Amino acid sequence: MIDLGGEAKSSGDSSDALLAESAATKSALTADLEVHPQETRLRSGNIRFLDIQEGSEDQADAEASSLLHADVETGGHDVDYSSPKTNRHWASQARSFWRRIVPRFREPSTPSQLPGFFKVLRLIFNYPEPGLELRSTAWLDGLRGLAAFEVFIFHYGDGWIMRRKAYGDPTRADMPAYWYTDKWYFLPVIRTFWASGDAAVCLFFAISGYVLSYRLLKLARQQRYDQLLTSLSSAIFRRAIRLYTPVLAETLILMLLCRWFGLPKPIDYEPAASLFLEFKTWFQSFVQLLLPLRYPDRFDKLMDRYDGGISWTIPLEYYGSLYVYTAVLFICRAPSIYVRRSLIAVMVLQSLIKDDWIAAQFVMGMAFADYQLERESRAAQQQLDSDDQPRWRRWLRPVCFICLFLFGFYLSGYSSHYRNEFEGDRRLAPLPFFEWVGRPVEWLGFYKDLQGDRDIQCFAALFSLIGIGETPGLRRILETRPIQYLGRISFGLYLCHIFVRAWLAWLPALCITLVGLDPLVQYKDRPDSENGRMFVAFLMNIVVSAFFNFLVGGMFERWLDKPSVSAGRLFERWCLSWGNNKAQQAGEPELQMQEVAVGDQVR
């Protein structure tokens, strides 16, 4: 990569000379682009100039690497670690360490006609700039953002509605009355909008399985095993730093704020007797999130009290990531798509049998990525023209995938009624509108505990992912700026919304008071005549809470999320830069990453 926005070498250079030099350099590189459009990449400040021919191999790599920036960054290296100049390069990198990992407020790279006030708002909320060019996989960012927003709605419904209820007859004598309700907003599909937080977590894992494996599978299909090994090594190296660094910083900040300034705690706990003991408890809580993982028999240990327990998914995310990397190594040498699908099906089946829904969901996301790569490859080889296809084929396929998405959306609102109140009583309660889904799972013996719910929700998330990924119209909705904004702040929105809810504990009572109701009355004790005003109060609470959560989520993305990605990259470079010069001085042969192929011995 060539930086066109470097600093001036001397303070005496005039601005005109700098502009002329930059223009000349850019013109030369642009000319080089025309000759080598697939190899030359320019970077000038915040503007990235890409001129890649449509259908080229590197285009998908660039798109995948850009997408992985939001998740893991499994691209190639920017530094040649085998070069004797590596340590000098690292010294230069270290001097600008804080400039690289600490983001700064910058003016938009494209001119904006917005007034200054709205520019400031966009910077504060970290809202995407207009006119940004989207990747073909940008819809995954938007889908991740919608999943995070659904988790936000799911948790902010606490105290307003009983999510575990299902639509049914509350007067039936064979079941407790509090299990059922006849209110219309508990009907299937409608309840998905506010009660599908569990399925949203499954969707997180499916998206991660897709994203983490996309470029690796592409390299395997091209038999570029040397680059596959380099990318896989880099991904594993950075993944833990990418996931755990924001959690480490967030929980530490929350611990200090709650102890020193008395801010409301996400979970009520007794503070330690001294600051040293509080640090000890904080560190022990964080260590419980690290691998090796014991889930679900020690689920309570994953609930970090300083962030409200929302980081329980982080170790599961890391575990699933390592599982996907291993699965890629397992199938990467198989040239047949049918062999790969068979192996993936076996991995999914054995994961579901042993109640490992995390690994199953990650691998199913990887399977969808492999499917789309295979379909793109076949379409390119056959050069299919949709105009030459029969009309019924042109509309049948989109209709089928839209129906698959609608089915996944319906299934995402699945309400669990697993019963184990009495010793030895392990069965499902009657579940109207979902009976045909849960009962066969119970008959097959897979509903041994509450993990059976997750298995069903995993398939709901997978169907939604496939339906959206294969329907261009749905993907375009996810590529709009508001949805892309949710994707940008999704990690921060997910990790921060619980402690923000604790800080806004005064808001629900205020909203209920504004609609003329008594805030001291519990929601389950209110008459049906108050439902309309309670709904208005709930919407007011959601809108105001979303404002503060978007603000905090944007700050989190700018000051914790992005720096964690940069820190992982710099730490990897630093670790890999040690020892190269010593090996060369001693005359020892140097191991090149390109000499290693997956499944072969080092030559």
VENUR-V337606 format. One record per backbone hydrogen bond with DSSP energy under -1.0 kcal/mol. CO is the residue of the C=O (numbers start at 1). NH is the residue of the N-H. E is the energy in kcal/mol with one decimal. If there is no record, write none. Layout:
CO_NH_E ; CO_NH_E
This chain:
2_43_-1.6 ; 10_13_-1.3 ; 14_18_-1.9 ; 15_19_-2.5 ; 16_20_-2.5 ; 17_21_-2.7 ; 18_22_-2.8 ; 19_23_-2.6 ; 20_24_-2.5 ; 21_25_-2.6 ; 22_26_-2.7 ; 23_27_-2.4 ; 24_28_-2.3 ; 25_29_-2.4 ; 26_30_-2.5 ; 27_31_-2.2 ; 28_32_-1.8 ; 29_33_-2.0 ; 30_34_-1.5 ; 31_35_-1.1 ; 32_36_-3.4 ; 36_39_-1.1 ; 36_40_-1.5 ; 42_49_-1.4 ; 43_4_-2.5 ; 44_47_-2.6 ; 47_44_-2.9 ; 49_42_-1.8 ; 53_56_-1.9 ; 57_61_-1.2 ; 58_62_-2.7 ; 59_63_-2.6 ; 60_64_-3.0 ; 61_65_-2.9 ; 62_66_-2.2 ; 63_67_-2.3 ; 64_68_-2.9 ; 67_70_-1.6 ; 68_71_-1.7 ; 68_72_-3.4 ; 68_73_-1.3 ; 80_83_-1.4 ; 83_86_-1.6 ; 85_89_-2.4 ; 86_90_-3.0 ; 87_91_-2.3 ; 88_92_-1.8 ; 89_93_-2.3 ; 90_94_-3.0 ; 91_95_-1.6 ; 94_97_-1.7 ; 96_100_-1.4 ; 97_101_-2.2 ; 98_102_-2.0 ; 115_119_-1.8 ; 116_120_-2.2 ; 117_121_-2.1 ; 118_122_-2.3 ; 119_123_-2.1 ; 120_124_-2.7 ; 121_125_-2.7 ; 122_127_-2.0 ; 135_138_-1.4 ; 137_140_-1.4 ; 138_142_-1.7 ; 139_143_-2.3 ; 140_144_-2.3 ; 141_145_-2.1 ; 142_146_-2.3 ; 143_147_-2.1 ; 144_148_-2.2 ; 145_149_-2.3 ; 146_150_-2.1 ; 147_151_-1.9 ; 148_152_-1.9 ; 149_153_-2.3 ; 150_154_-2.8 ; 151_155_-2.3 ; 152_156_-2.1 ; 155_158_-1.4 ; 157_160_-2.2 ; 157_161_-1.8 ; 162_165_-1.2 ; 166_181_-1.8 ; 169_172_-1.1 ; 176_179_-1.5 ; 177_180_-1.3 ; 179_166_-2.0 ; 181_168_-2.4 ; 183_186_-1.6 ; 184_187_-1.8 ; 187_191_-2.4 ; 188_190_-2.1 ; 190_193_-1.2 ; 191_195_-2.2 ; 196_200_-1.8 ; 197_201_-1.5 ; 198_202_-1.5 ; 199_203_-2.1 ; 200_204_-2.1 ; 201_205_-1.8 ; 202_206_-2.1 ; 203_207_-2.6 ; 204_208_-2.4 ; 205_209_-2.4 ; 206_210_-1.9 ; 207_211_-2.9 ; 208_212_-3.0 ; 210_214_-1.4 ; 213_217_-3.0 ; 214_218_-1.8 ; 215_219_-2.4 ; 216_220_-2.1 ; 217_221_-2.3 ; 218_222_-1.5 ; 219_224_-2.5 ; 220_223_-1.2 ; 223_225_-1.2 ; 224_228_-2.0 ; 225_229_-2.3 ; 226_230_-2.0 ; 227_231_-2.8 ; 228_232_-2.6 ; 229_233_-2.6 ; 230_234_-2.3 ; 231_235_-2.4 ; 232_236_-2.3 ; 233_237_-2.1 ; 234_238_-2.1 ; 235_239_-2.0 ; 238_242_-2.7 ; 239_243_-2.0 ; 240_244_-3.0 ; 241_245_-1.6 ; 244_248_-2.9 ; 245_249_-2.4 ; 246_250_-2.7 ; 247_251_-2.6 ; 248_252_-1.7 ; 249_253_-2.4 ; 250_254_-2.6 ; 251_255_-2.4 ; 252_256_-2.2 ; 253_257_-2.6 ; 254_258_-2.5 ; 255_259_-1.7 ; 256_260_-3.0 ; 257_261_-2.0 ; 257_263_-1.0 ; 274_278_-1.9 ; 275_279_-2.5 ; 276_280_-2.1 ; 277_281_-2.4 ; 278_282_-2.6 ; 279_283_-2.6 ; 280_284_-2.5 ; 281_285_-2.4 ; 282_286_-2.0 ; 283_287_-2.4 ; 284_288_-1.5 ; 286_289_-1.6 ; 287_290_-1.7 ; 296_299_-1.7 ; 298_301_-1.1 ; 299_302_-1.3 ; 300_303_-1.0 ; 302_304_-1.2 ; 304_309_-2.0 ; 309_312_-1.4 ; 311_314_-1.4 ; 313_317_-2.6 ; 314_318_-2.3 ; 315_319_-2.5 ; 316_320_-2.7 ; 317_321_-2.0 ; 318_322_-2.3 ; 319_323_-2.0 ; 320_324_-2.2 ; 321_325_-2.4 ; 322_326_-2.2 ; 323_327_-2.4 ; 324_328_-2.6 ; 325_329_-1.9 ; 326_330_-1.8 ; 327_331_-1.9 ; 328_332_-1.7 ; 331_334_-1.6 ; 336_340_-2.1 ; 337_341_-2.4 ; 338_342_-2.0 ; 339_343_-2.4 ; 340_344_-2.6 ; 341_345_-2.5 ; 342_346_-2.0 ; 343_347_-2.1 ; 344_348_-2.5 ; 345_349_-2.5 ; 346_350_-2.5 ; 347_351_-1.7 ; 348_352_-2.3 ; 349_353_-2.3 ; 350_354_-1.5 ; 351_356_-3.5 ; 352_355_-1.5 ; 355_357_-1.1 ; 356_360_-1.8 ; 357_361_-2.2 ; 358_362_-2.1 ; 359_363_-2.4 ; 360_364_-2.1 ; 361_365_-2.0 ; 362_366_-2.0 ; 363_367_-2.4 ; 364_368_-1.8 ; 365_369_-1.7 ; 366_370_-2.2 ; 367_371_-2.1 ; 368_372_-2.4 ; 369_373_-2.2 ; 370_374_-2.2 ; 371_375_-2.5 ; 372_376_-2.5 ; 373_377_-2.1 ; 374_378_-2.4 ; 375_379_-2.4 ; 376_380_-2.0 ; 377_381_-2.1 ; 378_382_-2.7 ; 379_383_-1.4 ; 385_388_-1.5 ; 390_394_-1.4 ; 391_395_-1.3 ; 392_396_-1.8 ; 393_397_-1.2 ; 395_399_-1.8 ; 396_400_-2.4 ; 397_401_-2.0 ; 398_402_-2.3 ; 399_403_-2.3 ; 400_404_-1.9 ; 401_405_-2.2 ; 402_406_-2.5 ; 403_407_-2.4 ; 404_408_-2.3 ; 405_409_-2.7 ; 406_410_-2.4 ; 407_411_-2.7 ; 408_412_-1.5 ; 410_413_-1.2 ; 411_414_-1.7 ; 417_429_-2.4 ; 419_427_-1.1 ; 422_425_-2.1 ; 424_426_-1.0 ; 427_419_-2.7 ; 431_434_-1.6 ; 431_435_-1.0 ; 434_437_-1.4 ; 434_438_-2.1 ; 435_439_-2.1 ; 438_442_-1.8 ; 439_443_-2.4 ; 440_444_-2.0 ; 441_446_-1.9 ; 442_445_-1.3 ; 449_452_-1.9 ; 450_453_-1.2 ; 451_455_-1.8 ; 452_456_-1.7 ; 453_457_-2.5 ; 454_458_-2.5 ; 455_459_-1.6 ; 456_460_-1.9 ; 457_461_-2.4 ; 458_462_-2.3 ; 459_463_-2.6 ; 460_464_-1.9 ; 461_465_-2.4 ; 462_466_-2.7 ; 463_467_-2.6 ; 464_468_-2.2 ; 465_469_-2.7 ; 466_470_-1.7 ; 468_471_-1.5 ; 471_475_-2.0 ; 472_476_-2.3 ; 473_477_-1.2 ; 474_478_-1.4 ; 477_480_-1.2 ; 480_484_-2.6 ; 481_485_-2.3 ; 482_486_-1.7 ; 483_487_-1.9 ; 484_488_-2.0 ; 485_489_-1.9 ; 489_493_-3.2 ; 490_494_-2.4 ; 491_495_-2.3 ; 492_496_-2.2 ; 493_497_-1.3 ; 496_500_-2.0 ; 497_501_-1.5 ; 498_502_-1.5 ; 499_503_-1.8 ; 500_504_-1.4 ; 502_505_-1.2 ; 504_507_-1.7 ; 506_510_-1.4 ; 507_511_-2.5 ; 508_512_-2.4 ; 509_513_-2.1 ; 510_514_-2.1 ; 512_517_-2.0 ; 513_516_-1.8 ; 518_521_-1.1 ; 522_525_-1.3 ; 527_530_-1.6 ; 528_531_-1.6 ; 530_534_-2.4 ; 531_535_-2.2 ; 532_536_-1.8 ; 533_537_-2.4 ; 534_538_-2.4 ; 535_539_-2.3 ; 536_540_-2.2 ; 537_541_-2.3 ; 538_542_-2.4 ; 539_543_-2.5 ; 540_544_-2.2 ; 541_545_-2.3 ; 542_546_-2.7 ; 543_547_-1.8 ; 544_548_-1.7 ; 545_549_-2.6 ; 546_550_-2.9 ; 547_551_-1.7 ; 548_552_-2.5 ; 549_553_-3.0 ; 550_554_-2.3 ; 551_555_-1.8 ; 552_556_-2.6 ; 553_557_-2.3 ; 554_558_-1.9 ; 555_559_-2.9 ; 556_560_-2.4 ; 556_561_-2.6 ; 557_562_-2.2 ; 560_564_-1.4 ; 561_565_-1.4 ; 562_566_-2.1 ; 563_567_-2.9 ; 564_568_-2.0 ; 565_569_-1.9 ; 566_570_-2.6 ; 567_571_-2.6 ; 568_572_-2.0 ; 569_573_-2.1 ; 570_574_-2.4 ; 571_575_-2.4 ; 572_576_-2.4 ; 573_577_-1.1 ; 579_583_-1.9 ; 580_584_-1.8 ; 581_585_-2.4 ; 582_586_-1.9 ; 583_588_-2.0 ; 592_595_-1.5 ; 593_596_-1.4 ; 597_600_-2.1
